[in-house]
Amino acid sequence: MSITHRMTGVILSTGTVLVAAFLVALASGPEAFSIAKFYVSHPIGQIMLFGYSLALFYHACNGIRHLFWDAVIGLSMPAVYKSGLLAIVVALSLTSALWLAIYFFV
């Protein structure tokens, strides 16, 4: 879980540069935005966005888990394993809910 938390931090750093590039294209006008939209709507772009959102939710859930540890809550080994599993389940649930909302309501 620790190395995965660090890996998702790197993914978020890299992905944030791409999100910033998309926002710059949006601000640059319709031509630049249409090019950026083409790449984002491509299946590879969709996979990258899915991975970015999964990394975001996992990193947030695991960060909350670490905040509890900083407050000396849940430091026993059974609690550590349960909170790790909970972080994974919540991250997957939030990612699924986001993408279901995107495809069914937008």
C-alpha positions in Angstrom: 0.0 0.0 0.0 2.9 2.4 0.8 4.6 2.0 -2.6 1.2 2.2 -4.4 0.5 5.5 -2.6 3.8 6.9 -3.8 3.2 5.6 -7.3 -0.2 7.3 -7.4 1.4 10.5 -6.3 3.7 10.4 -9.3 0.8 9.5 -11.6 -1.1 12.5 -10.2 1.9 14.8 -10.7 2.3 13.7 -14.3 -1.5 13.7 -15.0 -1.9 17.2 -13.6 0.5 18.5 -16.3 -1.8 16.9 -18.9 -4.9 18.4 -17.3 -3.2 21.8 -17.3 -2.4 21.4 -21.0 -6.0 20.6 -21.7 -7.1 23.7 -19.8 -4.6 25.8 -21.8 -6.0 24.4 -25.0 -9.5 25.2 -23.8 -8.5 28.8 -23.2 -6.6 29.1 -26.5 -9.7 28.9 -28.7 -11.8 26.4 -30.6 -9.1 25.0 -32.8 -6.8 24.1 -30.0 -9.7 22.8 -28.0 -10.9 20.5 -30.8 -7.4 19.0 -31.0 -7.3 18.4 -27.2 -10.8 17.0 -27.3 -9.8 14.6 -30.0 -7.0 13.2 -27.9 -9.1 13.1 -24.7 -12.0 11.3 -26.4 -9.7 8.7 -28.0 -9.8 5.3 -26.2 -6.2 5.7 -25.0 -7.1 9.1 -23.7 -10.1 7.7 -21.9 -7.9 5.0 -20.3 -5.5 7.6 -19.2 -8.4 9.7 -17.7 -9.7 6.6 -15.9 -6.3 5.8 -14.5 -5.9 9.4 -13.4 -9.2 9.4 -11.6 -8.5 6.0 -10.0 -5.1 7.3 -8.8 -6.8 10.4 -7.5 -9.4 8.6 -5.4 -6.9 5.9 -4.2 -4.4 8.6 -3.1 -7.1 10.5 -1.3 -8.5 7.5 0.5 -5.1 6.3 1.5 -4.2 9.8 2.6 -7.2 9.9 4.9 -6.1 6.5 6.2 -2.7 8.1 7.1 -4.4 11.0 8.8 -6.1 8.5 11.1 -2.7 6.9 11.8 -1.3 10.4 12.6 -4.1 10.6 15.2 -2.9 7.2 16.6 -6.1 5.5 15.4 -6.1 2.1 13.8 -2.5 1.2 14.3 -3.0 -2.5 15.2 -2.2 -5.0 12.5 -5.8 -6.2 11.9 -6.9 -2.5 11.7 -4.1 -1.7 9.2 -5.2 -4.5 6.9 -8.9 -3.6 7.3 -8.3 0.1 6.5 -6.1 -0.8 3.5 -8.9 -3.0 2.1 -11.4 -0.2 2.8 -9.3 2.3 1.0 -9.1 0.1 -2.0 -12.8 -0.6 -2.0 -13.8 3.0 -1.5 -11.4 4.2 -4.2 -12.8 1.7 -6.7 -16.4 2.6 -5.7 -15.8 6.3 -6.2 -14.0 5.8 -9.5 -16.9 3.6 -10.7 -19.5 6.1 -9.5 -17.7 9.0 -11.3 -17.4 7.1 -14.6 -21.0 5.9 -14.4 -22.2 9.4 -13.8 -20.1 10.7 -16.7 -21.5 8.2 -19.2 -25.1 8.2 -18.0 -25.7 11.8 -17.0 -23.5 13.9 -19.2 
